[in-house]
Amino acid sequence: KSKRPEIPTKAELRDIIAAATGKHRPLILTALFSGMRASELRGVRWSAVDLKAGTIEVSERVDAWNEVGAPKTASSHRVIPLAPMAVNALKEHRLAVSNGASGLVFPSEAGTPLNHQNVDKRIWKPLLVSAGMFTLHPTDRDESGEPTKVPKYTFHALRHAAASLFIEQKLSPKRVQALMGHSSITVTFDTYGHLFEDADADQRAVSEIEARLLS
């Protein structure tokens, strides 16, 4: 049985949104509301973003070696609707970011794909620390001798959060699979099956079975 993913609470997600200010806010909001993998976010180009329709197409990704290529699997190629907050952030971002030759939505300062480690260290960790979502490492110390601050969640937690929000909105398992770009429905259920469970609905169902059987 797969380990249940760690998913930020709604209160924590609100704190993350509030703490996400400045030039990296569009990246954080797009990650949260799309559920895209970090590799997909790092490889997305403006040609794949339809600000009028409020959608983003996943057709490329940047791997751990900063090589641009096709998505993880055929099912990873998908079109995702975005929440208005993410669309508005991208509209502002479109005006602010220089349109380099690569046309990347979230480029580095040099116009190249963001490095995965830099997303973690320079964007995600400072964000969670500013939001107060961290623990102190028992042995590691920083340059000033203070205990190292360890973020409570990884950047990947935003993908899990997106899935949980899709499920809460009663999207079907197949639709969640499509939006998340999972290779099979089994992956969706193995990762998020517990979120589809509805004890109240189960209880109503067995009560109705009894009523119909005995009526």
C-alpha positions in Angstrom: 0.0 0.0 0.0 1.4 3.4 -1.0 2.2 6.0 1.6 -0.4 8.7 1.8 0.9 12.0 0.5 1.4 14.9 2.8 -1.1 17.6 1.9 -1.2 21.1 3.3 -4.5 22.1 5.0 -6.7 24.7 3.5 -5.6 27.2 6.2 -1.9 26.4 5.3 -2.7 26.9 1.6 -4.2 30.3 2.4 -1.0 31.2 4.3 1.1 30.0 1.4 -0.9 32.1 -1.1 -0.6 35.1 1.3 3.2 34.6 1.6 3.6 34.2 -2.2 4.5 37.8 -3.1 6.7 39.2 -5.8 8.0 37.7 -9.0 7.5 34.1 -7.9 3.8 34.4 -7.0 2.6 33.3 -10.5 4.7 30.1 -10.2 3.3 29.2 -6.8 -0.3 29.9 -7.8 0.0 28.0 -11.1 1.5 25.0 -9.3 -1.3 25.1 -6.7 -4.2 25.5 -9.0 -3.0 23.3 -11.9 -1.3 20.4 -10.1 1.5 20.4 -12.6 4.7 18.6 -11.8 7.8 20.8 -11.1 9.4 19.6 -14.3 6.3 20.6 -16.3 6.2 24.1 -14.7 9.9 24.6 -15.5 9.3 23.7 -19.2 6.1 25.5 -19.9 6.2 28.2 -22.6 3.8 31.1 -23.2 2.6 29.4 -26.4 1.0 26.8 -24.2 -0.8 29.3 -22.1 -4.2 30.6 -23.2 -4.9 33.6 -20.9 -8.3 34.3 -22.6 -9.6 30.8 -22.1 -7.8 30.4 -18.7 -6.0 27.2 -19.7 -2.5 25.8 -19.7 -1.3 23.0 -21.9 1.3 20.5 -20.8 3.4 19.5 -23.8 7.0 19.8 -22.5 9.0 19.3 -19.4 12.5 20.0 -18.1 14.3 17.0 -16.5 16.7 17.0 -13.6 19.6 17.7 -16.0 17.8 20.7 -17.4 17.1 19.0 -20.7 13.8 20.0 -22.4 11.8 17.1 -23.7 8.4 15.5 -24.0 6.2 15.0 -20.9 6.7 12.0 -18.6 4.1 9.8 -20.4 1.6 10.2 -23.2 -1.1 10.8 -20.6 1.0 13.7 -19.2 0.1 15.7 -22.3 -3.0 17.5 -21.2 -4.9 20.9 -21.0 -5.7 22.2 -17.5 -8.2 24.9 -16.6 -6.8 27.5 -14.2 -8.5 29.4 -11.3 -9.0 33.1 -11.9 -6.4 34.0 -9.3 -3.7 32.1 -11.2 -4.8 33.5 -14.6 -4.6 37.1 -13.2 -1.2 36.4 -11.8 0.0 35.1 -15.1 -1.5 38.1 -17.0 0.6 40.4 -14.8 3.6 38.1 -15.1 3.3 38.1 -18.9 3.8 41.9 -18.9 6.7 41.8 -16.4 8.8 38.8 -17.7 11.1 39.4 -20.7 10.1 37.3 -23.6 13.3 35.5 -24.2 14.1 33.3 -27.2 12.9 30.2 -25.3 9.5 31.8 -24.5 9.6 30.1 -21.0 6.9 31.3 -18.6 9.1 30.8 -15.6 12.7 31.3 -16.7 15.8 31.9 -14.6 17.4 35.3 -14.5 19.5 34.1 -17.5 16.4 33.2 -19.5 17.1 29.4 -19.1 14.9 26.8 -17.5 14.8 27.1 -13.7 17.0 24.6 -11.9 15.0 22.2 -9.8 17.3 22.7 -6.7 17.0 26.4 -7.1 13.2 26.2 -7.0 13.4 24.3 -3.7 16.2 26.4 -2.1 15.6 29.9 -3.4 11.8 30.0 -3.9 10.0 27.3 -2.0 12.0 27.2 1.3 12.1 31.0 1.8 8.3 31.0 1.1 7.5 28.4 3.7 9.9 29.9 6.2 8.2 33.3 5.8 4.8 31.6 6.2 6.0 30.0 9.5 5.8 26.5 8.1 9.1 24.9 9.1 10.8 22.9 11.8 14.3 23.4 13.2 16.8 20.7 12.4 18.1 19.1 15.6 21.8 19.0 14.4 22.3 21.1 11.3 23.4 24.7 11.7 23.5 27.6 9.3 26.4 30.0 8.9 25.3 32.1 11.9 25.2 29.0 14.1 21.4 28.8 14.2 19.5 25.6 13.7 18.7 25.0 10.0 15.0 25.7 9.1 13.4 22.7 7.4 10.3 23.4 5.3 7.2 21.4 6.5 6.3 20.4 3.0 8.1 19.8 -0.3 7.2 21.8 -3.4 5.5 18.6 -4.7 2.9 19.1 -1.9 1.3 21.8 -4.1 0.6 19.0 -6.7 -1.0 16.9 -4.0 -3.0 19.9 -2.8 -4.4 20.5 -6.3 -5.5 16.9 -6.5 -7.2 17.1 -3.1 -9.1 20.3 -4.2 -10.2 18.6 -7.5 -11.5 15.7 -5.6 -13.3 17.9 -3.0 -15.1 19.5 -5.9 -16.5 16.0 -6.8 -14.6 15.7 -10.0 -14.7 12.0 -11.2 -11.7 9.8 -10.6 -11.1 9.6 -14.4 -11.2 13.4 -14.6 -8.7 13.8 -11.8 -6.5 11.2 -13.5 -6.6 13.3 -16.7 -5.9 16.6 -15.0 -3.0 15.2 -13.0 -1.6 13.4 -16.0 -1.4 10.0 -14.3 -0.6 7.1 -16.6 -3.5 5.0 -15.2 -6.4 5.2 -12.9 -4.6 2.9 -10.6 -2.0 5.6 -9.9 -4.7 8.0 -9.1 -6.4 5.6 -6.7 -3.1 4.4 -5.1 -2.2 8.1 -4.4 -5.5 9.7 -3.6 -8.0 6.9 -3.1 -8.5 7.8 0.6 -9.7 11.3 -0.5 -12.5 9.8 -2.6 -13.8 7.9 0.4 -17.0 9.3 1.8 -18.2 7.6 5.0 -21.5 9.5 5.1 -22.3 8.5 1.5 -21.4 4.9 2.3 -23.7 4.9 5.3 -26.5 6.4 3.3 -25.9 3.7 0.6 -26.1 0.7 2.9 -29.2 2.2 4.6 -30.9 2.5 1.2 -29.9 -1.0 0.3 -31.5 -2.3 3.5 -34.7 -0.2 2.9 -35.0 -1.5 -0.7 -34.4 -5.0 0.3 -37.0 -5.0 3.0 -39.6 -2.8 1.4 
